[in-house]
Protein backbone atom coordinates (compact mmCIF):
# COMPACT_ATOMS: atom_id res chain seq x y z
CA UNK A 1 0.00 0.00 0.00
CA UNK A 2 0.96 3.63 -0.24
CA UNK A 3 1.40 3.68 3.52
CA UNK A 4 4.14 1.05 3.26
CA UNK A 5 5.92 3.15 0.62
CA UNK A 6 5.64 6.21 2.85
CA UNK A 7 7.13 4.33 5.79
CA UNK A 8 9.94 2.95 3.64
CA UNK A 9 10.82 6.40 2.33
CA UNK A 10 11.03 7.75 5.87
CA UNK A 11 13.15 4.78 6.94
CA UNK A 12 15.57 5.18 4.01
CA UNK A 13 15.92 8.92 4.56
CA UNK A 14 16.51 8.43 8.25
CA UNK A 15 19.19 5.80 7.62
CA UNK A 16 21.02 8.15 5.25
CA UNK A 17 21.14 10.91 7.83
CA UNK A 18 21.59 9.79 11.41
CA UNK A 19 19.47 11.59 13.95
CA UNK A 20 17.03 12.83 11.31
CA UNK A 21 13.59 13.61 12.68
CA UNK A 22 10.78 11.89 10.79
CA UNK A 23 9.15 15.25 10.09
CA UNK A 24 12.29 16.35 8.23
CA UNK A 25 12.92 13.13 6.30
CA UNK A 26 11.27 14.34 3.11
CA UNK A 27 13.70 17.24 2.73
CA UNK A 28 15.84 14.78 0.74
CA UNK A 29 13.05 13.85 -1.67
CA UNK A 30 12.68 16.43 -4.44
CA UNK A 31 9.37 17.15 -6.13
CA UNK A 32 9.16 17.55 -9.88
CA UNK A 33 6.58 18.11 -12.61
CA UNK A 34 4.19 19.94 -10.29
CA UNK A 35 3.82 17.00 -7.91
CA UNK A 36 4.74 17.02 -4.25
CA UNK A 37 7.12 14.07 -4.02
CA UNK A 38 8.72 13.33 -7.40
CA UNK A 39 10.65 10.15 -8.10
CA UNK A 40 11.96 8.00 -5.29
CA UNK A 41 15.29 6.42 -6.22
CA UNK A 42 14.66 2.98 -4.71
CA UNK A 43 11.17 2.47 -6.17
CA UNK A 44 10.68 0.98 -9.64
CA UNK A 45 7.38 2.81 -10.10
CA UNK A 46 5.86 6.24 -9.66
CA UNK A 47 3.70 7.00 -6.64
CA UNK A 48 1.95 10.05 -8.09
CA UNK A 49 0.92 11.55 -11.39
CA UNK A 50 2.18 14.95 -12.59
CA UNK A 51 -0.44 16.75 -10.52
CA UNK A 52 0.49 14.96 -7.29
CA UNK A 53 -2.38 12.47 -7.01
CA UNK A 54 -1.49 8.92 -5.95
CA UNK A 55 -1.73 6.42 -8.78
CA UNK A 56 -2.27 2.68 -9.06
CA UNK A 57 0.09 0.30 -10.84
CA UNK A 58 -1.86 0.84 -14.08
CA UNK A 59 -1.22 4.60 -13.91
CA UNK A 60 -4.81 5.54 -13.06
CA UNK A 61 -5.53 7.73 -10.04
CA UNK A 62 -6.24 5.82 -6.86
CA UNK A 63 -9.71 6.28 -5.45
CA UNK A 64 -8.80 5.19 -1.93
CA UNK A 65 -5.55 5.96 -0.13
CA UNK A 66 -4.77 4.03 3.04
CA UNK A 67 -2.27 5.58 5.47
CA UNK A 68 -1.43 8.63 3.36
CA UNK A 69 -0.38 10.30 6.61
CA UNK A 70 2.86 8.27 6.49
CA UNK A 71 4.12 10.91 4.03
CA UNK A 72 4.14 13.57 6.72
CA UNK A 73 4.18 17.31 6.14
CA UNK A 74 4.68 17.22 2.33
CA UNK A 75 1.34 15.48 1.74
CA UNK A 76 -0.33 17.76 4.29
CA UNK A 77 0.93 20.81 2.40
CA UNK A 78 -0.22 19.37 -0.93
CA UNK A 79 -3.67 18.64 0.50
CA UNK A 80 -3.99 22.17 1.88
CA UNK A 81 -2.78 23.73 -1.39
CA UNK A 82 -5.36 21.76 -3.35
CA UNK A 83 -8.30 22.51 -1.07
CA UNK A 84 -8.54 19.15 0.73
CA UNK A 85 -8.05 20.58 4.22
PELINKA-V891365 format. One record per residue. RES is the residue in three letters. PSI is psi in whole degrees, 0 to 359 (NA if undefined). OMEGA is omega in radians with two decimals (* if undefined). Layout:
# PELINKA-V891365
res | psi | omega
RES | PSI | OMEGA
RES | PSI | OMEGA
This chain:
# PELINKA-V891365
res | psi | omega
UNK | 167 | 3.11
UNK | 324 | 3.12
UNK | 322 | 3.09
UNK | 316 | 3.10
UNK | 317 | 3.12
UNK | 316 | 3.11
UNK | 318 | 3.14
UNK | 322 | 3.10
UNK | 315 | 3.10
UNK | 317 | -3.13
UNK | 313 | 3.14
UNK | 315 | -3.13
UNK | 319 | -3.13
UNK | 322 | 3.13
UNK | 328 | -3.14
UNK | 334 | -3.09
UNK | 100 | -3.08
UNK | 139 | 3.12
UNK | 5 | -3.13
UNK | 132 | 3.05
UNK | 144 | -3.12
UNK | 326 | -3.13
UNK | 341 | -3.14
UNK | 357 | -3.00
UNK | 328 | -3.09
UNK | 358 | 3.07
UNK | 336 | -3.11
UNK | 352 | -3.13
UNK | 118 | -3.04
UNK | 133 | 3.09
UNK | 151 | 3.06
UNK | 166 | 3.05
UNK | 34 | 3.09
UNK | 358 | 3.10
UNK | 189 | -3.14
UNK | 349 | -3.11
UNK | 327 | -3.13
UNK | 199 | -3.12
UNK | 144 | 3.09
UNK | 122 | -2.96
UNK | 332 | -3.09
UNK | 6 | 3.06
UNK | 142 | 3.13
UNK | 16 | -3.09
UNK | 161 | 3.11
UNK | 147 | 3.08
UNK | 329 | -3.06
UNK | 161 | 3.02
UNK | 184 | -3.08
UNK | 342 | 3.13
UNK | 356 | 3.07
UNK | 1 | 3.12
UNK | 140 | 3.07
UNK | 143 | 3.13
UNK | 156 | 3.07
UNK | 176 | -3.14
UNK | 332 | -3.14
UNK | 1 | 3.11
UNK | 354 | 3.11
UNK | 151 | 3.13
UNK | 138 | 3.09
UNK | 139 | 3.11
UNK | 333 | -3.13
UNK | 132 | 3.12
UNK | 116 | 3.13
UNK | 129 | 3.07
UNK | 38 | 3.08
UNK | 337 | -3.12
UNK | 345 | 3.11
UNK | 346 | -3.14
UNK | 359 | 3.00
UNK | 212 | -3.03
UNK | 322 | -3.14
UNK | 317 | 3.14
UNK | 325 | 3.09
UNK | 316 | 3.12
UNK | 319 | 3.13
UNK | 317 | 3.13
UNK | 315 | 3.11
UNK | 313 | -3.12
UNK | 327 | -3.08
UNK | 14 | 3.02
UNK | 24 | 3.13
UNK | 20 | -3.08
UNK | NA | *
